[in-house]
Amino acid sequence: MGDAVAESKVDFGALAALHKWPSLANQRRPDRESYPITEGTLDECISAFMGKPATTRHLYEIRTAAQPPLVTGILSPEHVIELSRWREFL
């Protein structure tokens, strides 16, 4: 996937929102909706996410405009961690 990263540009200045899922016993509550806790750029939301304790990151996701092929509209915790690595590499 390294070639795709080199050939693709990610707009880290795109508008985004960091969402948190309500939880019970550190697990997402599937009967509830996530809610925004931080709004700003994709870069700011990635930084806010990475500032959360690793043990709670599964309760968060970032929502932004899709930027195919690397950025989807809803970014899972694993996806955010990958984008954070790419951001530092680039």
Contacts in CASP RR format, 6 or more apart in sequence:
PFRMAT RR
TARGET T0000
AUTHOR 0000-0000-0000
METHOD contacts of the structure
MODEL  1
MGDAVAESKVDFGALAALHKWPSLANQRRPDRESYPITEGTLDECISAFM
GKPATTRHLYEIRTAAQPPLVTGILSPEHVIELSRWREFL
4 69 0 8 1.000
4 70 0 8 1.000
5 70 0 8 1.000
5 86 0 8 1.000
5 89 0 8 1.000
5 90 0 8 1.000
8 69 0 8 1.000
8 70 0 8 1.000
10 42 0 8 1.000
10 67 0 8 1.000
10 70 0 8 1.000
10 71 0 8 1.000
10 83 0 8 1.000
10 86 0 8 1.000
10 87 0 8 1.000
10 90 0 8 1.000
11 42 0 8 1.000
11 67 0 8 1.000
12 41 0 8 1.000
12 42 0 8 1.000
12 43 0 8 1.000
12 46 0 8 1.000
12 87 0 8 1.000
13 41 0 8 1.000
13 42 0 8 1.000
13 43 0 8 1.000
14 41 0 8 1.000
14 42 0 8 1.000
14 64 0 8 1.000
14 65 0 8 1.000
14 67 0 8 1.000
14 71 0 8 1.000
15 39 0 8 1.000
15 40 0 8 1.000
15 41 0 8 1.000
15 42 0 8 1.000
15 64 0 8 1.000
15 65 0 8 1.000
16 39 0 8 1.000
16 40 0 8 1.000
16 41 0 8 1.000
16 42 0 8 1.000
16 44 0 8 1.000
16 45 0 8 1.000
16 62 0 8 1.000
16 63 0 8 1.000
16 64 0 8 1.000
17 36 0 8 1.000
17 38 0 8 1.000
17 39 0 8 1.000
17 40 0 8 1.000
17 45 0 8 1.000
17 62 0 8 1.000
17 63 0 8 1.000
17 64 0 8 1.000
18 36 0 8 1.000
18 37 0 8 1.000
18 38 0 8 1.000
18 39 0 8 1.000
18 45 0 8 1.000
18 48 0 8 1.000
18 49 0 8 1.000
18 60 0 8 1.000
18 61 0 8 1.000
18 62 0 8 1.000
19 34 0 8 1.000
19 35 0 8 1.000
19 36 0 8 1.000
19 37 0 8 1.000
19 60 0 8 1.000
19 61 0 8 1.000
19 62 0 8 1.000
19 63 0 8 1.000
20 34 0 8 1.000
20 35 0 8 1.000
20 37 0 8 1.000
20 59 0 8 1.000
20 60 0 8 1.000
21 28 0 8 1.000
21 29 0 8 1.000
21 32 0 8 1.000
21 34 0 8 1.000
21 59 0 8 1.000
21 60 0 8 1.000
21 61 0 8 1.000
22 28 0 8 1.000
22 29 0 8 1.000
22 32 0 8 1.000
22 34 0 8 1.000
22 35 0 8 1.000
23 29 0 8 1.000
23 59 0 8 1.000
26 55 0 8 1.000
26 56 0 8 1.000
26 59 0 8 1.000
28 58 0 8 1.000
28 59 0 8 1.000
34 61 0 8 1.000
36 63 0 8 1.000
37 48 0 8 1.000
38 44 0 8 1.000
38 45 0 8 1.000
38 48 0 8 1.000
39 45 0 8 1.000
42 62 0 8 1.000
42 64 0 8 1.000
42 71 0 8 1.000
42 83 0 8 1.000
43 87 0 8 1.000
45 62 0 8 1.000
45 64 0 8 1.000
46 62 0 8 1.000
46 80 0 8 1.000
46 83 0 8 1.000
46 84 0 8 1.000
46 87 0 8 1.000
49 57 0 8 1.000
49 60 0 8 1.000
49 62 0 8 1.000
49 77 0 8 1.000
49 80 0 8 1.000
49 84 0 8 1.000
50 80 0 8 1.000
50 81 0 8 1.000
50 84 0 8 1.000
52 60 0 8 1.000
57 77 0 8 1.000
57 80 0 8 1.000
57 81 0 8 1.000
58 77 0 8 1.000
60 77 0 8 1.000
60 80 0 8 1.000
61 74 0 8 1.000
61 75 0 8 1.000
61 76 0 8 1.000
61 77 0 8 1.000
61 80 0 8 1.000
62 74 0 8 1.000
62 75 0 8 1.000
62 80 0 8 1.000
63 73 0 8 1.000
63 74 0 8 1.000
63 75 0 8 1.000
64 71 0 8 1.000
64 73 0 8 1.000
64 75 0 8 1.000
65 73 0 8 1.000
66 72 0 8 1.000
66 73 0 8 1.000
70 83 0 8 1.000
70 86 0 8 1.000
71 83 0 8 1.000
72 79 0 8 1.000
75 83 0 8 1.000
END
